[in-house]
Amino acid sequence: MSGEEAEPIPDRGALEYEYDRRRPAYQSVLEDMERLMRDKLEDEGLRPGIKGRIKSFDSYYKKYIRLLKQARLAGRPPIAINDLIGLRIVCPFLGDLVVVERAIGKSFKVLETERKGAERSFREFGYESIHLLIELPEELGAARSGLDVHSCEIQLRTILQEAWAEVEHELVYKAEFTPFDEPMKRKLAALNANLSLSDIIFQEIREYQRRLSDELAKRRSVFYAKVEESIDTPFQAGSATRRAFAVAGGAPPPPDEPGAAGVHAEEPDIPERTEASLDDLLLEALYAHNRGDYGKAIAIYGRILEANPPKEAATVVSKHRGMAFFSESRYAEAIRDFTMTLEYDPNCYKAAYFRGVAHSVLGQYGAALEDFDRSLQINPFQFFATYRRAQAYWHLGDYPKVVADCEAALRIEPGQAQAEELKSMALGRLEL
């Protein structure tokens, strides 16, 4: 390129003056973009940390000169700087990065994607992050049509990647020299590897917790369906049993299930797996529980309890085994396990409630009342414990207390049809 054709050396002072003049407008675009990004991610149920930044003039000028040099060497016009404004999105877990990146792709036009650090070997150090370049949405670009801002850089990092990037910036980029001896490089590589491994372990723990939570939710759903099948049928509108029940005010027929008398199939053998952790065993038991393989679940819960786990774990496992016994209609054994749970944790109101339900199925309404009372003393804001205590009072013929408990239950969940029905039945009995 000849001297006449070459662009003049840029006037740094003039560039800085123009940059500073536009800075308030850049800031306005950045704030709008940050607000829009937050709204879009929240629409997807995501709430990561979001930080905005405007490129400093020093960084802008260095990049401007670098791009200008490259353009002159290539004999072409310089490439526009496309990261004047940027957002950094920081997530707790590695898995969140994938979800956030997918959500951004859904809501914005992605121009470029770069995965920094992915090419490094485990012997090297350096931060990892995902860099996206997105086009400014029309609603932002139209309002700032006079500006040289058409895109926004997005950096996606985990909290630990963010921490490493901050430390690396101080140790490497801001220092007068970078470590060049092998021992120092190995130390930095080891630190980076530890943070990367921590990210992986955190993600594994989170995935385990999610699987466990999903299985617990399924197990609760099946258990509550069994409870309703066992003791709610006489109170359901349209039921022949309910109509006879309302007139006679008597107890329902005893449960006609083989496990009610304590007769049950032999529990299956669980192969010894000494390498399995208690967490692995619990998840295996929950899988079996949710498949309806209650015998296997009971056996695995038993293995966990035989290992003398910490009291907190024993509380959870004994309660689950009681629920599995209940699902098999082995009510006496369920009561035994719920009692064990209350010995581990006297404030476990759910165990008291579950034991009350088991007593109700067996027609032991006095014991059921004691359990419901205990559960409600610990946590008085329970609809079903209050409602099922009203059911127990019905069986005992104490209709004023039925009405009182139904009204209390309806204060917790107004308009609940079950409580309205039972209250109406009790008022009908009081008018006879």
C-alpha positions as CSV (number, residue, x, y, z in Angstrom):
1,M,0.0,0.0,0.0
2,S,1.5,3.4,-1.0
3,G,2.1,6.3,1.3
4,E,-0.7,8.2,-0.4
5,E,-3.2,5.3,0.0
6,A,-2.3,4.6,3.6
7,E,-4.7,5.9,6.2
8,P,-3.2,8.6,8.4
9,I,-2.1,7.7,11.9
10,P,-5.2,8.1,14.1
11,D,-5.4,11.1,16.4
12,R,-5.7,9.4,19.9
13,G,-6.9,12.7,21.5
14,A,-9.7,13.1,18.9
15,L,-10.7,9.5,19.2
16,E,-10.8,9.7,23.0
17,Y,-12.9,12.9,22.9
18,E,-15.4,11.3,20.5
19,Y,-15.5,8.2,22.6
20,D,-16.2,10.1,25.8
21,R,-18.9,12.1,24.1
22,R,-20.7,8.9,23.1
23,R,-20.2,7.1,26.4
24,P,-23.6,8.2,28.0
25,A,-25.3,6.8,24.9
26,Y,-23.3,3.6,25.2
27,Q,-24.3,3.3,28.8
28,S,-27.9,3.8,27.9
29,V,-27.7,1.0,25.3
30,L,-26.0,-1.3,27.8
31,E,-28.6,-0.7,30.5
32,D,-31.4,-1.4,28.1
33,M,-29.6,-4.6,26.9
34,E,-29.0,-5.8,30.4
35,R,-32.7,-5.2,31.3
36,L,-33.8,-7.0,28.2
37,M,-31.5,-10.0,28.8
38,R,-32.6,-10.3,32.4
39,D,-36.3,-10.3,31.3
40,K,-35.7,-12.9,28.5
41,L,-33.9,-15.3,30.9
42,E,-36.4,-14.8,33.6
43,D,-39.1,-15.8,31.1
44,E,-37.3,-19.1,30.8
45,G,-37.1,-19.5,34.6
46,L,-33.4,-18.5,34.7
47,R,-31.9,-16.0,37.2
48,P,-28.2,-16.0,36.8
49,G,-26.0,-13.1,37.8
50,I,-25.6,-10.5,35.0
51,K,-22.9,-7.8,34.9
52,G,-22.6,-5.1,32.2
53,R,-19.6,-3.3,31.0
54,I,-18.5,-0.7,28.5
55,K,-15.1,-1.2,27.0
56,S,-12.6,1.3,28.5
57,F,-11.1,3.7,26.0
58,D,-7.6,2.2,26.6
59,S,-8.9,-1.3,25.6
60,Y,-10.8,0.2,22.7
61,Y,-7.8,2.1,21.4
62,K,-5.5,-0.9,21.6
63,K,-8.0,-3.0,19.7
64,Y,-8.5,-0.2,17.2
65,I,-4.8,0.0,16.5
66,R,-4.5,-3.8,16.3
67,L,-7.3,-4.1,13.8
68,L,-5.9,-1.2,11.8
69,K,-2.5,-2.9,11.5
70,Q,-4.2,-6.1,10.4
71,A,-6.3,-4.3,7.8
72,R,-3.2,-2.5,6.4
73,L,-1.2,-5.7,6.1
74,A,-4.2,-7.4,4.4
75,G,-4.9,-4.4,2.1
76,R,-8.5,-4.1,3.2
77,P,-10.6,-1.7,5.3
78,P,-10.4,-2.2,9.1
79,I,-13.0,-4.4,10.8
80,A,-15.4,-2.6,13.1
81,I,-15.0,-3.1,16.8
82,N,-18.1,-5.2,17.8
83,D,-17.7,-5.5,21.6
84,L,-18.0,-2.0,22.8
85,I,-20.7,-3.2,25.2
86,G,-20.8,-6.5,26.8
87,L,-22.6,-8.6,29.4
88,R,-21.1,-11.2,31.7
89,I,-23.6,-13.9,32.8
90,V,-22.4,-15.9,35.8
91,C,-24.1,-19.2,36.7
92,P,-23.6,-21.5,39.7
93,F,-23.3,-24.7,37.7
94,L,-21.8,-26.0,34.4
95,G,-25.2,-27.3,33.3
96,D,-26.7,-23.8,33.6
97,L,-24.3,-22.6,30.9
98,V,-25.9,-24.9,28.4
99,V,-29.4,-23.8,29.4
100,V,-28.6,-20.1,29.3
101,E,-26.8,-20.4,25.9
102,R,-29.9,-22.2,24.5
103,A,-32.2,-19.5,25.9
104,I,-30.1,-16.7,24.4
105,G,-30.1,-18.4,21.0
106,K,-33.9,-18.6,21.3
107,S,-34.3,-14.9,22.0
108,F,-31.5,-13.2,20.1
109,K,-29.6,-13.5,16.8
110,V,-26.2,-15.1,17.6
111,L,-23.5,-13.8,15.2
112,E,-20.5,-15.7,16.6
113,T,-19.8,-18.4,19.2
114,E,-16.3,-18.9,20.7
115,R,-15.5,-21.4,23.5
116,K,-12.4,-20.1,25.1
117,G,-10.1,-22.5,26.8
118,A,-11.6,-25.6,25.2
119,E,-8.5,-26.1,23.1
120,R,-6.1,-26.2,26.1
121,S,-4.7,-29.4,27.5
122,F,-4.9,-30.3,31.1
123,R,-1.2,-29.2,31.5
124,E,-2.1,-25.6,30.5
125,F,-3.7,-22.8,32.5
126,G,-6.2,-20.2,31.5
127,Y,-9.8,-19.4,32.1
128,E,-12.6,-21.0,30.3
129,S,-15.8,-19.3,29.1
130,I,-18.3,-19.2,26.3
131,H,-18.3,-16.0,24.3
132,L,-21.3,-15.1,22.2
133,L,-21.7,-12.1,19.9
134,I,-25.3,-11.2,19.5
135,E,-27.0,-8.7,17.2
136,L,-28.7,-5.8,19.1
137,P,-32.4,-6.3,18.9
138,E,-34.3,-3.9,16.6
139,E,-36.0,-2.1,19.5
140,L,-32.6,-1.1,20.8
141,G,-30.8,-0.4,17.6
142,A,-33.6,1.8,16.2
143,A,-33.4,4.1,19.2
144,R,-29.6,4.4,18.9
145,S,-29.3,4.5,15.1
146,G,-26.6,7.2,15.2
147,L,-24.2,5.1,17.3
148,D,-21.5,2.7,16.1
149,V,-23.0,-0.1,18.2
150,H,-24.7,-3.0,16.5
151,S,-23.8,-6.0,18.6
152,C,-23.2,-7.0,22.2
153,E,-20.6,-9.5,23.5
154,I,-21.9,-12.1,26.0
155,Q,-19.6,-14.0,28.3
156,L,-21.0,-17.1,30.0
157,R,-19.1,-18.5,33.0
158,T,-19.6,-20.4,36.1
159,I,-18.9,-18.8,39.5
160,L,-15.6,-20.7,39.7
161,Q,-14.6,-19.8,36.1
162,E,-15.3,-16.2,37.0
163,A,-13.1,-16.4,40.1
164,W,-10.3,-17.9,38.1
165,A,-10.6,-15.2,35.4
166,E,-10.3,-12.5,38.0
167,V,-7.3,-14.0,39.6
168,E,-5.6,-14.8,36.3
169,H,-6.1,-11.2,35.2
170,E,-4.2,-10.0,38.2
171,L,-1.4,-12.7,38.0
172,V,-0.9,-12.8,34.3
173,Y,-2.3,-9.9,32.3
174,K,-1.6,-7.0,34.8
175,A,1.8,-8.3,35.9
176,E,5.0,-7.0,34.2
177,F,6.0,-10.6,33.3
178,T,4.2,-13.9,33.2
179,P,5.5,-17.0,34.9
180,F,7.9,-18.8,32.6
181,D,9.5,-21.4,34.9
182,E,7.9,-24.9,34.8
183,P,7.2,-25.2,38.5
184,M,5.2,-22.0,38.6
185,K,3.3,-23.0,35.4
186,R,2.5,-26.4,37.0
187,K,1.2,-24.7,40.1
188,L,-1.1,-22.5,38.0
189,A,-2.2,-25.4,35.9
190,A,-3.0,-27.4,39.1
191,L,-5.0,-24.6,40.5
192,N,-7.0,-24.3,37.3
193,A,-7.5,-28.1,37.2
194,N,-8.8,-28.0,40.8
195,L,-11.3,-25.3,39.9
196,S,-12.4,-27.2,36.8
197,L,-12.8,-30.4,38.8
198,S,-14.8,-28.6,41.4
199,D,-17.2,-27.3,38.7
200,I,-17.6,-30.9,37.5
201,I,-18.2,-32.3,41.0
202,F,-20.7,-29.5,41.9
203,Q,-22.6,-30.4,38.7
204,E,-22.6,-34.1,39.5
205,I,-24.0,-33.3,43.0
206,R,-26.7,-31.1,41.6
207,E,-27.7,-33.8,39.1
208,Y,-27.9,-36.3,41.9
209,Q,-30.0,-34.0,44.0
210,R,-32.4,-33.4,41.0
211,R,-32.8,-37.1,40.4
212,L,-33.4,-37.7,44.1
213,S,-35.9,-34.8,44.2
214,D,-37.7,-36.2,41.2
215,E,-37.9,-39.7,42.7
216,L,-39.1,-38.2,46.0
217,A,-41.9,-36.3,44.2
218,K,-43.0,-39.5,42.4
219,R,-42.9,-41.5,45.7
220,R,-45.1,-38.9,47.5
221,S,-47.6,-38.9,44.7
222,V,-48.0,-42.7,44.8
223,F,-48.2,-42.7,48.6
224,Y,-50.9,-40.0,48.8
225,A,-53.0,-41.8,46.2
226,K,-52.8,-44.9,48.4
227,V,-53.9,-42.9,51.4
228,E,-56.9,-41.5,49.5
229,E,-57.8,-45.0,48.3
230,S,-57.5,-46.4,51.8
231,I,-59.5,-43.9,53.9
232,D,-61.2,-41.3,51.7
233,T,-63.6,-43.5,49.7
234,P,-66.5,-43.4,52.2
235,F,-66.4,-39.6,52.1
236,Q,-66.3,-39.1,48.3
237,A,-69.5,-37.7,46.7
238,G,-71.5,-40.2,44.7
239,S,-70.0,-43.2,46.4
240,A,-72.5,-45.9,47.6
241,T,-70.3,-46.5,50.6
242,R,-70.5,-42.8,51.4
243,R,-74.3,-42.7,51.2
244,A,-74.7,-45.6,53.6
245,F,-72.0,-44.1,55.7
246,A,-73.8,-40.7,56.0
247,V,-77.0,-42.3,57.1
248,A,-75.5,-44.8,59.6
249,G,-72.6,-42.8,60.9
250,G,-70.7,-46.0,61.3
251,A,-67.2,-47.2,60.5
252,P,-66.3,-48.3,57.0
253,P,-65.7,-52.0,56.4
254,P,-62.2,-53.2,57.4
255,P,-59.5,-53.1,54.8
256,D,-59.7,-56.3,52.7
257,E,-56.1,-56.5,51.7
258,P,-53.7,-59.4,52.3
259,G,-51.0,-57.3,54.0
260,A,-53.3,-55.8,56.6
261,A,-53.0,-58.8,58.8
262,G,-49.2,-58.8,58.6
263,V,-49.0,-61.5,55.9
264,H,-46.7,-60.6,53.1
265,A,-44.4,-62.0,50.4
266,E,-40.8,-62.7,51.3
267,E,-38.5,-59.8,50.7
268,P,-36.1,-60.3,47.7
269,D,-32.4,-60.6,48.3
270,I,-30.4,-57.5,47.5
271,P,-26.9,-58.4,46.2
272,E,-24.2,-57.1,48.4
273,R,-22.5,-54.0,46.9
274,T,-19.9,-52.9,49.3
275,E,-18.8,-50.2,47.0
276,A,-22.2,-48.5,46.9
277,S,-22.6,-45.4,49.0
278,L,-25.6,-44.8,51.2
279,D,-26.7,-42.1,48.7
280,D,-26.5,-44.7,45.8
281,L,-28.5,-47.1,47.9
282,L,-31.1,-44.5,48.7
283,L,-31.6,-43.6,45.1
284,E,-31.8,-47.3,44.1
285,A,-34.5,-47.8,46.8
286,L,-36.4,-44.8,45.6
287,Y,-36.3,-46.1,42.0
288,A,-37.7,-49.4,43.2
289,H,-40.3,-47.6,45.4
290,N,-41.5,-45.6,42.5
291,R,-41.7,-48.6,40.2
292,G,-44.0,-50.2,42.7
293,D,-41.4,-52.8,43.6
294,Y,-42.0,-52.2,47.3
295,G,-40.3,-55.5,48.5
296,K,-37.0,-54.5,46.9
297,A,-37.4,-50.9,48.2
298,I,-38.0,-52.2,51.8
299,A,-35.0,-54.5,51.6
300,I,-32.7,-51.7,50.5
301,Y,-34.0,-49.3,53.1
302,G,-33.3,-52.0,55.6
303,R,-29.7,-52.3,54.4
304,I,-29.2,-48.6,54.8
305,L,-30.6,-48.7,58.4
306,E,-28.4,-51.7,59.3
307,A,-25.4,-49.6,58.3
308,N,-26.2,-47.2,61.3
309,P,-26.4,-44.0,59.2
310,P,-26.4,-40.6,60.9
311,K,-29.6,-39.7,62.7
312,E,-30.8,-37.3,59.9
313,A,-30.4,-40.0,57.3
314,A,-32.0,-42.7,59.5
315,T,-35.0,-40.3,60.0
316,V,-35.5,-40.0,56.2
317,V,-35.0,-43.7,55.5
318,S,-37.2,-45.1,58.2
319,K,-40.0,-42.7,57.1
320,H,-39.6,-43.9,53.5
321,R,-39.7,-47.5,54.5
322,G,-42.8,-46.9,56.5
323,M,-44.4,-45.4,53.4
324,A,-43.4,-48.5,51.4
325,F,-44.9,-50.8,54.0
326,F,-48.1,-48.7,53.8
327,S,-48.2,-49.0,50.1
328,E,-48.0,-52.8,50.5
329,S,-50.9,-52.6,53.0
330,R,-48.5,-53.7,55.8
331,Y,-49.9,-51.2,58.2
332,A,-48.6,-52.6,61.5
333,E,-45.0,-52.5,60.0
334,A,-45.7,-49.0,58.7
335,I,-46.7,-47.9,62.2
336,R,-43.5,-49.4,63.6
337,D,-41.3,-47.5,61.1
338,F,-43.2,-44.2,61.6
339,T,-42.7,-44.7,65.4
340,M,-39.0,-45.3,64.7
341,T,-38.9,-42.0,62.7
342,L,-40.4,-40.1,65.6
343,E,-37.8,-41.6,67.9
344,Y,-35.0,-40.3,65.7
345,D,-36.8,-36.9,65.3
346,P,-39.7,-36.1,67.7
347,N,-40.5,-33.0,65.6
348,C,-41.1,-34.9,62.3
349,Y,-44.8,-33.9,61.9
350,K,-45.1,-35.9,58.7
351,A,-44.2,-39.1,60.5
352,A,-46.9,-38.4,63.1
353,Y,-49.4,-37.7,60.4
354,F,-48.5,-40.8,58.4
355,R,-48.8,-42.9,61.5
356,G,-52.2,-41.4,62.2
357,V,-53.3,-42.4,58.7
358,A,-52.1,-46.0,59.2
359,H,-54.0,-46.1,62.5
360,S,-57.1,-44.8,60.7
361,V,-56.9,-47.5,58.0
362,L,-56.9,-50.1,60.8
363,G,-59.9,-48.5,62.5
364,Q,-57.8,-47.4,65.5
365,Y,-59.3,-43.9,65.6
366,G,-58.3,-43.1,69.2
367,A,-54.6,-43.7,68.3
368,A,-55.1,-41.8,65.0
369,L,-56.4,-38.7,66.9
370,E,-53.4,-38.7,69.1
371,D,-51.1,-38.8,66.1
372,F,-53.0,-36.1,64.2
373,D,-52.9,-34.0,67.4
374,R,-49.2,-34.4,67.7
375,S,-48.6,-33.6,64.1
376,L,-50.7,-30.4,64.3
377,Q,-49.0,-29.3,67.5
378,I,-45.7,-29.4,65.6
379,N,-47.1,-27.8,62.5
380,P,-50.7,-26.4,62.8
381,F,-50.8,-25.2,59.2
382,Q,-51.6,-28.6,57.6
383,F,-54.9,-29.0,55.6
384,F,-54.8,-32.8,55.4
385,A,-53.8,-33.5,59.0
386,T,-56.7,-31.3,60.1
387,Y,-59.1,-32.8,57.6
388,R,-58.2,-36.4,58.5
389,R,-58.6,-35.7,62.2
390,A,-62.1,-34.6,61.3
391,Q,-62.6,-38.0,59.6
392,A,-61.4,-39.7,62.7
393,Y,-63.9,-37.7,64.8
394,W,-66.6,-38.7,62.4
395,H,-65.9,-42.4,63.0
396,L,-66.1,-41.8,66.7
397,G,-69.4,-39.9,66.3
398,D,-68.1,-36.5,67.6
399,Y,-69.8,-34.4,64.9
400,P,-69.3,-31.0,66.6
401,K,-65.5,-31.6,66.4
402,V,-65.9,-32.8,62.8
403,V,-67.5,-29.4,61.9
404,A,-64.8,-27.5,63.9
405,D,-61.9,-29.3,62.2
406,C,-63.5,-29.0,58.7
407,E,-63.9,-25.2,59.3
408,A,-60.2,-25.0,60.4
409,A,-59.1,-27.0,57.3
410,L,-61.1,-24.7,55.1
411,R,-59.4,-21.7,56.6
412,I,-56.1,-23.2,55.4
413,E,-57.5,-24.2,52.0
414,P,-60.7,-22.3,51.3
415,G,-63.2,-24.0,49.0
416,Q,-61.6,-27.5,49.4
417,A,-64.4,-29.8,48.3
418,Q,-63.5,-32.7,50.6
419,A,-63.7,-30.6,53.7
420,E,-66.9,-29.0,52.5
421,E,-68.5,-32.4,51.9
422,L,-67.5,-33.8,55.3
423,K,-68.7,-30.7,57.1
424,S,-72.1,-31.0,55.3
425,M,-72.3,-34.6,56.4
426,A,-71.6,-33.8,60.0
427,L,-74.1,-30.9,60.0
428,G,-76.7,-33.4,58.6
429,R,-76.0,-35.8,61.5
430,L,-76.3,-32.9,64.0
431,E,-79.8,-32.0,62.6
432,L,-81.1,-35.6,63.0
